[in-house]
Amino acid sequence: MRYLIARFSLAVLLVGVGASANSQVLKNLGAAPIIAGVQLQCEGANSYVAHISDIALGRPGKMYFRPDYFSLPPYMQWFIYAHECAHQLVGSSEAAADCWAMKLGRNQGFFPLQAVQQICSYTFSSPGDWTHFPSPIRCQQMKLCYSSMP
């Protein structure tokens, strides 16, 4: 079975999610949840299904996923999981989390080249916000990370 595993120690803390995320937890998925048919792990971080405003959020040792996350295509679920896992390791930078997730997915065989375009097409129609670049720039950066050396 394939595992998406963060192999680094938790060195940088993610900007925290408000305490209200704990009160809205629907289900504890544990530290090795099955995501789109694959068991994934991220440095022991527990995963939860919760009523949250974004599709997924992370804070040190915890990752939260909205219920509709589980209806996304597998590539999207794996990318989002890897992106939130990356926040456990690289901190709050969205660009760094995207890059880390793309390289991990590529290196572990989760994201063949065609998956990159599917991820970009499915998710990124956003004008951006204070933490995320606009979709075209974000997608371009993810493609560069995917094609760069490990």
C-alpha positions, 0 to 999 in steps of 0.5 A: 500500500502506498503512503504519503508520509512526511519524513521530516520533523515538525520544525515550523508551526503553522499559523493556528486555526481558531479553537472553534474548529475543535468544537465543530469536529464531526469525526476523528480519522486518526493519524493514518486516514484512508483518503480516496482509497489510500492510507496516508500519514503526516508526521503523526498529525491527526485528521478530522472531518469538521464543519470549517469554512475552507475545504481544509485547514491545518494547525500543528499536529491536526488537519481538518477536512470539510465533509465535501472534501471526500467527494473531490476526485482522488488527485484533489484529495491527495493534493489537498492532504499533502498541501495541509501536511506540508504546512506541518513542515514548511509553515504557513507559506501557501506557495511552499506548501503547494510546491512541497505537495507537488514534489511529494506527490510526484516523487511517491507516484501519486501525481503523474504529469496529467494529474497536475493539469487536472489539479489546476483545472479542478481547483484553481479558478480563484482570483486569489486572496491574502495568502493565495496567488491568483489561479494562473500564477499558482498553477504555473508555480505548481507546474514549475515545482513539479518539473524541478529536481527533488 
